[in-house]
């Protein structure tokens, strides 16, 4: 009996096919073994190239399709789609477009604003923040986002540095306005988001918005032909002194808005923003990213750890934004049933610790953590597109071609980059911490700070590796491992991070030395177990024959400093320690921390429950370490 093979003989495969198949399998195994991130890197690099080509086309054509232009187009294309959801109320793309038109009409008629004028915005998270921002942008104005935590002298400095024609203040920040109004420059016109005003010479905005036309202002008011023209000022403490107004160009807004898209978000996503809108993460990456996608945003007045997951479930949130502290706050909440019962798939942000990252995933489910690195005013960004725990991003040969950067050796005692006998900086080896610097060129410019050329120049390093080269100094120490993953290590200079905000030590010390019993103050950050960043600590020297007035100290810091900048610990010393170059010595003080068992100097702790500085005893110290005392 004939077999099937005799009746229908199977064709013989060419002799090279098995060899080719074996080769393909071998190549796949070699790629997995030696280049495990090849495809992930390639996908990410292609996205970067696509967006880069789009921006380059704008430059070549001399006409920029801005994020605002895209929003207006979306309001025409999908007018009824929710753009903002705030406290349960839905604001569609058309709603936001029309109300922002009203704002533009008010200022065009009453504010005497012209293209290029600066307007400062002091408002909390609310839809009218976005309406005012977009309305002013439609007039071609540069909008300065003021940090509503900043008070008094520091706030006056911020307003003065960006030289606004108008200051717009939210209804819930009238107390802050009252503090600065007597000393505010007389040429700044003040508008408040109310229908009535108790302040003389202060204009009301809400009544005029409601009476204004919804008609759009002429497009030529905000048409853009230069990617490098300024569109925003976003304040950053940088590395020294009072807050500085980082100049944000249309190029930076476009790059920031592409972040969510680069991490894989789509138009169907619902994005939850609890971070303050004055921060670039919320405004550029969050709101800008939502427009880039054509998605929906759920805006929260203020972050609430207890309401966070309830909101996510209520509004079917799929993408959340975070800073490291936010994740820790969520993990510190009491465990509840159904914590993985949500639709969140992406969490985008920065600053989360390895242990919190792991705990977050274990507790809240398969959420992809999309960690990134980028300074508000910087010209370099890293994105962790692989999900490697602890890393802020990954680099490779091709990425460095488009965004050249290096990690260089740094002298911690002298607080400056190390230069060799020839005067050049030296790169660190893989696995070693180095100062991150990014090359400044036509494709990756640094726009600097408004109103302060000196601060702009201080952020630049020249003649780094050769004569005439120029680099942006990020002020951050990073480590690159042997797989080319990058890890944030620490900040340098006179800044530390607490509660997700940069704290400039010189600003804090300037406030403390205003007290008549303080001779000198040395402010620095100290690590606290199970807390992100570093808590503020001030070593103080009292004037001769004057006692320490803890009540006055408390009043001073809470009046003139944002809550996150108030020193949690005080150390009273007899003599201020300085370095060989007569700078205040911080490194030994940081190492010694705030332990009363090892420090003989008097120590005090800012007890928020008592609204006072209290003696830091061993018992209080143990309560802080155990987490029983809330910081």
C-alpha positions, 0 to 999 in steps of 0.5 A: 500500500502506498504511503501519502508521501509516495502519492504526493511527494513532499518538495525538498527544501533547498539545502540552505534553508535549515542553515538560514533558519538556524542563523536567524535563531542564533542572531535572535539569541545573540541579540537577546543576550548581547543587545537585550534592549535593541528593539526598545531602543530602536522604537524609541529612537524612531519616535524621537527622529519622527518628532525631530523631523516634524520640528525641523520642518517647522524651522525650514518652512518658517511657520510653526504649528504650535501646541495652541494651534493644535488645540484650536484645531482640535476644538474644531475637529472634536468640539464635544470631547471632554478636554478638562474634568474638574471637580466633576464638571466637564469642560469640552474642547469647544468650552475651553476654546470659547472661554479662552477667547473671552479672556483674550477679548477682555485683555484686548479691549481693557488691558491694552496688551500687545503681542510680546507683552508679559503677563504674570499668572498667580493661580492655583489648579483650576480651569480658569488657569488654563483659560487665562493662559490660553487666552493670553497666548492667543494675544501673543503674550508671554505668560509667566507662571508664578509659584503660589507657595512663594510669598512676600519678598521672594514673590516680589522678586519673581514678579520683578524679574519677568517685568510683567505688564499685568498680574492676574491673581486667583480668587483663593490667593488674595491674601498673598496679593495683599502681602505684596500689593504695597510694594508691587511696582506701580506700572504693574496692572493687577487683575483678580479672578472675582467680580468685586474688589476690595483693593483700590486700583485692582481690576476684576476679571470674572465679570468682564469674562462673562460679558465678553464675546466668544469670537476668536481674536485674529490669528495673526495675533499669535502666529509664530515663525520662529521656534526659539521665540519665548512663550512662557516663563517658568520659575525654577530655583536652579542651583543658587539664590532666589527663583529664576524665570526660565525662558521657555521657547516654542521649541521646548513646549513642543518637546515637552508636549511630546512626552506622553506620546513618546511613552505610548499614551494615545487619544483614548487615554484619560490623564490625571494631573494633581501636580501644580500647573505652575510646574513644567511637568503639569503644564507642558508634559500634562496639559501640553501632552494632552493636547498633543494626543487629543486626549482628556485631562482630569485636573485636581485642585490639590493632590490627595493621597486618600482620594487618589485611587477613588478619583482614578476609578471614578473617572476611568483614569489611564495615565497618572503623573507623579513626583517621587514623593507622590508615590511614597504618599500613596504607598504610605496609605493604609492598605485597602481591598481592591487597590489593583482594581483600576485602569491606570496603565502608565505613570509618568514622572520623576524622582521615585526611589527604587524601594518605593517603585517596587512597592508601588508595582507590588501594591497597585498592579501592572502600571508601567512606571515611565521615569524621565529626567529633564530640567525646566530650563535644560536642553537635555532629556532622558526617558526610561522607555524600558521600565528598568527600576531606578533608572531615569533613562537610557542612552546609546551612540545614536542618542548622543549624536542628536543630544550630546552630553557627558558626565565629568569629574567633580570636586565636591570640596571646591564645588566645581568641575575638576580640570586637568593640567591642560585645563580640560575637564575629564569624563568619569568612567562608567559606574562613577558619579559625574556632573551631567553637562549637555552641549549647547548648539543650534539644535539644542540651545539654552535660552537662559533666564529672563532679566538676569544675564549673570545667572544665564552665564553661570549655568554655562561651562566653556572650554570644557574639552576643547577651546570654544565649546559650550555646555549647559551645567545641569547641576545634577550628578548622574551615574551611567552603568555598563548597560548605558542606563542612567541614574540620578545620584545627587544635586550639587551646590546650594540646592536640595530637593524636598516635597518634590520642589527644589530648595535654594539654600541661599534663599532660606539663609537670607530669610533667617539672617534677617532676624536681629539675633542671627549672626550667620546661617548655613542651610543644607539638606539632610536625608531622612529614612523613608523620605524622598529628597532631603529635609532642610536643616539650618546651622545658625550662629547667634549674635553675641549676648543674644538668646535664641528666640524660637517663636520669632524664628518660626514666625519668620520662616513660615511668613517668608518661605514656602512650606517646603523650604522651611528648615525642619531642623535647627543646629546652634553652633558657636562657630561657622565652619568654612572651607579652604576657600572660605565657603560655608562647609556643608559636607560634614554637617550633612554627614552628621545629620540631626542625631542628638545622640552624636551631636553635642550642639543644641538641636531643634525640630519644626513640629507642625502640630505645635506650630513651633520649633521644639527641642530635638530629643532622642525620643523625638528623633526616634519618632521621626525615624520610625515615621510616627512623627509626620514631616 
